Amino acid sequence: MSDGAETSTDRRQRGKRSVSGPKSKRRKLNDDTSQEGADSNDSSTEVDISTWSQDFRKLDQVFKSLNTVYTFCCTRKHLPTTFENLKSSVENLIKRYIPL
């Protein structure tokens, strides 16, 4: 194929990087950097709920259960995400009635 047409082999070879190619652009983390304020953007910060009132603890339990059930329902095409499905599943998880 010397007519100037590019073959799939030519495209694959062009897309491959050589071993001595450019270095990775990832930044290295310095161990000596200050950790103050490092968790300001961390969304997984642990919160001590033992100081919360009983109502807020119950609300936290409902929120976590609802979040779990809603995520599960959204990933299943055969299970409709209706209010009744969510409510009954959350009530079963937290083992109490939710008055709404």
Backbone bond lengths (Angstrom), bond angles and torsions (degrees), N, CA, C in turn:
res aa  C-N    CA-C-N  psi(-1)  N-CA   C-N-CA  omega(-1)  CA-C   N-CA-C  phi
1 M - - - 1.455 - - 1.518 109.78 -
2 S 1.251 116.29 77.17 1.458 120.23 -179.12 1.520 111.43 -105.44
3 D 1.330 117.03 18.77 1.458 119.84 -178.51 1.526 112.56 -85.69
4 G 1.348 117.26 7.61 1.455 119.79 177.31 1.514 113.53 91.51
5 A 1.332 118.26 -3.69 1.456 120.86 179.06 1.528 109.15 -77.71
6 E 1.300 115.52 138.79 1.459 121.06 -179.01 1.519 109.52 -86.54
7 T 1.303 117.24 130.94 1.462 121.46 179.79 1.526 109.31 -97.40
8 S 1.327 115.50 169.29 1.462 119.45 179.66 1.528 110.65 -66.00
9 T 1.331 116.55 -30.62 1.467 120.09 177.45 1.521 109.99 -65.71
10 D 1.333 116.88 -40.16 1.459 120.71 177.97 1.531 110.75 -62.42
11 R 1.326 116.82 -41.23 1.468 120.45 -179.70 1.523 110.73 -66.21
12 R 1.345 117.18 -40.53 1.462 120.25 179.36 1.513 110.97 -65.39
13 Q 1.338 117.09 -42.66 1.455 120.75 -179.06 1.533 110.60 -65.44
14 R 1.319 116.64 -37.04 1.457 120.55 179.91 1.519 110.83 -68.51
15 G 1.345 117.78 -32.58 1.455 122.29 -178.08 1.511 113.88 -78.28
16 K 1.337 118.14 -16.03 1.465 120.81 -178.79 1.515 109.84 -79.02
17 R 1.338 113.49 143.52 1.458 118.75 176.41 1.519 109.30 -92.63
18 S 1.285 115.55 147.53 1.457 118.93 176.18 1.522 109.11 -80.59
19 V 1.327 115.98 161.17 1.456 120.89 -179.06 1.519 110.36 -64.60
20 S 1.287 117.49 -33.32 1.460 120.74 -179.10 1.523 111.33 -95.20
21 G 1.309 116.51 24.87 1.466 121.83 -178.08 1.514 112.41 -71.46
22 P 1.324 116.37 -168.79 1.460 120.85 -176.42 1.527 111.07 -65.08
23 K 1.315 114.71 148.28 1.463 122.07 -179.68 1.527 109.43 -72.76
24 S 1.305 115.42 159.54 1.455 121.99 177.70 1.527 109.93 -65.72
25 K 1.308 117.16 145.29 1.450 121.36 -178.66 1.526 112.37 -94.92
26 R 1.331 117.21 13.47 1.461 120.17 179.06 1.519 109.91 -70.79
27 R 1.328 114.21 142.08 1.452 119.13 177.51 1.514 109.36 -85.94
28 K 1.305 116.24 142.72 1.451 120.96 175.42 1.519 108.02 -89.25
29 L 1.335 115.07 139.80 1.449 119.57 176.86 1.516 109.50 -83.47
30 N 1.316 115.58 131.14 1.457 120.28 178.35 1.520 109.01 -85.35
31 D 1.321 116.47 133.62 1.453 120.74 178.68 1.518 111.92 -74.28
32 D 1.299 117.51 -20.87 1.456 120.60 -175.92 1.531 112.38 -93.79
33 T 1.318 118.60 9.31 1.462 120.23 179.34 1.508 109.83 -75.78
34 S 1.280 116.33 150.29 1.458 121.89 -179.88 1.519 110.22 -72.00
35 Q 1.321 117.16 137.62 1.456 121.85 -178.62 1.526 112.18 -94.37
36 E 1.321 117.86 2.51 1.456 120.29 179.28 1.521 109.86 -66.52
37 G 1.308 115.88 128.35 1.456 120.56 179.77 1.503 113.58 74.80
38 A 1.325 117.85 8.36 1.459 120.81 -177.39 1.516 111.37 -68.46
39 D 1.330 117.40 -27.34 1.459 119.33 -177.54 1.525 112.39 -96.55
40 S 1.319 118.32 14.76 1.456 120.48 -178.98 1.527 111.73 -65.80
41 N 1.324 118.11 -28.25 1.460 121.73 178.56 1.520 112.12 -105.71
42 D 1.330 117.26 6.63 1.461 121.93 -177.59 1.526 109.16 -80.88
43 S 1.330 117.02 118.33 1.458 120.53 -177.84 1.514 112.12 -86.05
44 S 1.319 118.65 -4.46 1.457 121.30 -178.65 1.521 111.52 -105.06
45 T 1.312 117.68 33.19 1.448 122.19 179.77 1.513 109.84 -68.80
46 E 1.319 116.58 131.28 1.455 121.74 178.54 1.526 109.33 -75.19
47 V 1.333 115.73 139.05 1.447 121.88 179.55 1.513 107.95 -121.95
48 D 1.319 116.98 132.45 1.456 121.43 178.32 1.528 108.11 -85.11
49 I 1.334 115.94 108.64 1.466 119.38 -176.81 1.528 112.57 -90.53
50 S 1.336 117.41 2.88 1.462 119.66 -179.31 1.526 112.18 -66.59
51 T 1.328 116.74 -20.60 1.462 119.82 179.74 1.524 112.13 -89.50
52 W 1.325 117.30 -5.97 1.462 120.96 -179.37 1.525 110.54 -77.29
53 S 1.320 115.08 155.88 1.464 119.63 175.20 1.533 108.91 -71.59
54 Q 1.329 116.37 163.94 1.461 121.79 -177.20 1.535 111.44 -60.82
55 D 1.323 117.23 -36.50 1.474 120.54 179.34 1.530 111.68 -62.77
56 F 1.317 116.26 -41.60 1.466 119.25 179.34 1.522 111.74 -70.30
57 R 1.315 117.37 -33.75 1.467 120.14 176.18 1.524 110.59 -64.41
58 K 1.321 116.84 -41.48 1.470 120.77 177.57 1.522 110.21 -64.71
59 L 1.316 116.26 -41.83 1.464 120.44 178.59 1.522 111.04 -63.08
60 D 1.316 117.39 -39.56 1.463 121.57 177.23 1.524 110.48 -62.75
61 Q 1.319 116.41 -41.33 1.464 121.10 178.99 1.527 110.69 -63.99
62 V 1.328 116.98 -42.50 1.472 121.08 177.98 1.519 110.12 -64.69
63 F 1.314 117.08 -43.00 1.464 120.91 -179.15 1.521 111.25 -60.64
64 K 1.332 117.19 -47.52 1.465 120.38 -178.86 1.527 111.23 -64.23
65 S 1.322 116.27 -40.93 1.468 120.01 179.14 1.522 110.89 -66.54
66 L 1.328 116.56 -44.05 1.463 120.77 179.42 1.519 111.03 -62.68
67 N 1.303 116.78 -41.26 1.454 121.37 178.76 1.525 110.68 -61.61
68 T 1.320 116.73 -42.63 1.464 121.42 179.82 1.521 111.43 -65.21
69 V 1.328 116.28 -47.57 1.463 120.90 -177.71 1.528 110.93 -66.03
70 Y 1.316 117.13 -42.96 1.464 120.77 -179.62 1.530 110.79 -62.72
71 T 1.323 116.64 -43.18 1.460 120.23 178.26 1.524 110.87 -61.88
72 F 1.325 116.53 -43.02 1.455 120.36 178.52 1.525 110.99 -62.23
73 C 1.336 116.57 -46.91 1.471 120.21 -178.35 1.531 111.90 -62.98
74 C 1.305 116.85 -37.15 1.466 120.64 -178.90 1.527 112.09 -69.05
75 T 1.313 117.25 -25.36 1.458 119.33 -179.37 1.521 112.43 -87.09
76 R 1.315 117.94 -9.15 1.461 122.07 -179.70 1.523 109.54 -106.84
77 K 1.311 116.68 119.81 1.467 120.31 -178.22 1.521 112.20 -74.49
78 H 1.339 117.00 -27.42 1.464 120.45 -176.56 1.532 112.73 -85.83
79 L 1.339 117.75 -5.20 1.456 121.45 -178.65 1.527 109.47 -113.19
80 P 1.332 117.45 109.13 1.472 118.85 -178.21 1.533 111.32 -69.77
81 T 1.305 115.96 140.55 1.465 121.37 179.20 1.516 108.26 -88.99
82 T 1.321 115.79 84.18 1.468 121.18 178.82 1.520 108.96 -107.88
83 F 1.320 115.09 162.53 1.459 120.15 -179.80 1.527 110.92 -60.91
84 E 1.312 117.26 -42.64 1.462 120.67 -179.00 1.526 111.81 -64.35
85 N 1.326 117.42 -40.40 1.470 120.13 176.42 1.525 110.76 -61.89
86 L 1.319 115.84 -45.99 1.455 119.80 -179.74 1.522 111.33 -63.61
87 K 1.328 116.27 -47.18 1.461 120.57 -176.10 1.524 111.72 -62.77
88 S 1.321 117.12 -47.82 1.459 119.48 -177.98 1.532 111.46 -65.51
89 S 1.317 117.39 -37.52 1.464 120.24 179.00 1.528 111.65 -68.34
90 V 1.308 117.05 -41.53 1.464 120.51 178.85 1.524 110.02 -66.29
91 E 1.316 117.66 -41.74 1.461 120.54 177.50 1.522 111.57 -60.34
92 N 1.319 117.20 -38.93 1.462 120.50 177.16 1.525 111.72 -67.02
93 L 1.322 117.09 -35.93 1.465 119.98 179.92 1.530 112.31 -70.53
94 I 1.321 116.74 -42.03 1.473 119.58 -175.73 1.522 112.04 -91.81
95 K 1.329 117.05 -5.11 1.464 123.59 175.72 1.530 113.42 60.38
96 R 1.324 116.28 38.98 1.471 120.71 173.31 1.522 109.80 -158.46
97 Y 1.311 115.15 162.69 1.462 122.60 -178.21 1.523 109.47 -80.17
98 I 1.340 115.33 141.84 1.459 121.00 176.37 1.530 107.72 -109.10
99 P 1.316 118.72 109.10 1.470 120.32 -179.13 1.531 111.45 -78.28
100 L 1.302 115.95 113.11 1.468 120.97 177.90 1.501 110.00 -134.51
